[in-house]
Amino acid sequence: MYYEIKTNRLLLRPLRLKDLETVYKYSSDEENSTFMIWLPHDTKEKTIQFLTRVTEEWSKENPDFYEFAIILNETQIGAVSVALNKDKSEGELGWIVNKKYWKKGYALEAAAAVKDFAINELGVTKLTANCDYRNTNSYRLMEKLGLTLESSDGTRTYPKSNETVKELIYSLTIN
């Protein structure tokens, strides 16, 4: 399966093993991955394992998740994804952008494009996104995407630190 999405400033294409250096750069950075459950990657091998899984998923006829590389002027600056539930009626959005490119609207532009892809191409009837309650930029982005707060009483535990914090869940139901 191959999808490519073009926005005003970005190209979204399947994330792949060739993106190892740029993915490892932001996924191994403590500041860049502060609120990411499975990050930071402390070895390149973990990033290789992730990219291998993503590549295998893209090779399926009907993937369970779509992980797009965010390309700006031929440079991979982050990733945006939609993970589908078992019957593929709902999707969970996620994103990460290299901190050098924060506060320029790239995450919103990429997430909006994948939101439209999930609705129009995949036919999902509900989208969700979640974040650590301290991640103000993330939940503001969710609100700009049209998602509304569904729950503020969940928790998430970070495996590396074993820290448990409040998790916010946002959603959008498509009619």
N, C-alpha and C positions, 0 to 999 in steps of 0.2 A: 504494500500500500504506500502511495506517495501523495502527499498533499503539499502544496506550496501556497502561501497566502501573502499577498502584497498589501501593505498599508501605505499611507502617505510617505513615511520615512523608513519603513522597515520591510524586511523580507522574513517570513517565517517559513522554515523548511525543517524536515526531520532532523532531530539531533542525531549525531553519529560519532563513531569512534575517532574520526579525524578531528573532532572538536576537543580532544583530550586536554590540550594545553590551556585553552581558554576556559573550559569548564573547571578544570582543577584549580585555576587561578582564583576564581570566585568561590568555589565550593570548599576550598581549604582555608579561606580567609575567615578568621574569627568574627570580625566586625560584620563582614558581608553575610554571614550565616547565623547571626545571633539568634534569630527566632525560627530557624529551620530545625525540625525535629531530628532528622538523620544527618545533619551536618554539624560541624565541619568534617570534611574528609581529611584524615590525618596521613593518608598515603595515596599515591597515584593509583595503586592497585584497586582501592575502593572506588575511585572514579572510573577506572576501566571496567570494573564489574557492573557499575550502574549503566555506563554507556553500552556495554554489551547487551544488557537486558533491554534497554531502549531500542537498540538496533534489531534485536530479535522480535520485539513487539511490532515494530514497523514492517517487518517481513510477513506478518500475518494478514490474511484476507480481511478479517474483522478484528482489529486490535482492541484490547481492553483499555488502553490508554494511548494518548497521542502526546508526545513530548517534542515540542517544536524549539529549534534554535532561533533565537532572536538575532537577526543580522542587521547591522547598521553599517552602511558603506563598506560592505564585504568583511566586516569584523563581527565575530560572534560575541555578543555582549551579555547574553543571558539565555533563559529558557522559560517557556510558558507551556502549560499542559492542561489537558482535561482527562480525568480518569473516570471511566464509566462503571456503573454498578452492574450487577450480574445480568439483568435483562436489558441493559444499555438504554434505559429510559431516563436515567439521571446521570449527571456528570459533576465532578468536583474540579474546580479550577485551582491552579497553582502557578506561581511564578517566582523567579529570582533574577536579579539583574546585578551585574558587576557594579560595585559601589562607585566606580569612576563615572557611571552613567546615571546615578540617582538624581531625582528631582528635575528630570527633563521630560517627563511624560511618556517614556518608552514602555514602562511596565503597563501603564493604562492602555496605551495604543495596542500593544501586543495582546493583552488580556481581552480587550474589547473585540479584537479580531477573532480570537479563539472562542469567545462567547458566541459570536455570530456563527462561526463554523459549527459549534456544537448544536446550536438550535437549527440552523438551516441545512447543514449537510448530514449531521448525525441524528437529528430529530429528537433530541432530548426534550423532556417536558419539565425538568427541574434542574437548576444549577445551584451548587453550594460552593462555599469557600470558607476556610476557617483560619484563625490566627491566634497567637498569643495576645492576650488583652493589652499588653504593653506596646504592641506593634501598631502604633497609631497610623503610620503611613499605609500599612496593608489594609486595615479596615476602612480607612478613608477611600482607598482605591476601590474596594468592594462596593461602597456606597455610590461612587461615581459610575460604576458598572450597572447600577440599578438594583443591586442586591440589598436586602433589608435584614436587620438583625433578627435571627430566628431564636437564638439561645445565647445566654451569657453565663450559664451555670455549668458548662462542661469543664473538663480539665484535660490537660495534656501533660505528659511526663517526658522529659528529655532523657533519652537512654544514657548519654555520656555522663551527665551530671546528676541524674536521678531527681532533678528538680521538678516539682509538680506545680503548675500554675493554672489560672483560669483561662479557658479557651472560649473565643467568640465564634459563633457559627452564623454565617450570613447565607441567604438563599434568594432565589428568584424562581417563581413558578411560571411556566410558559403556557398560555391558554391555547 
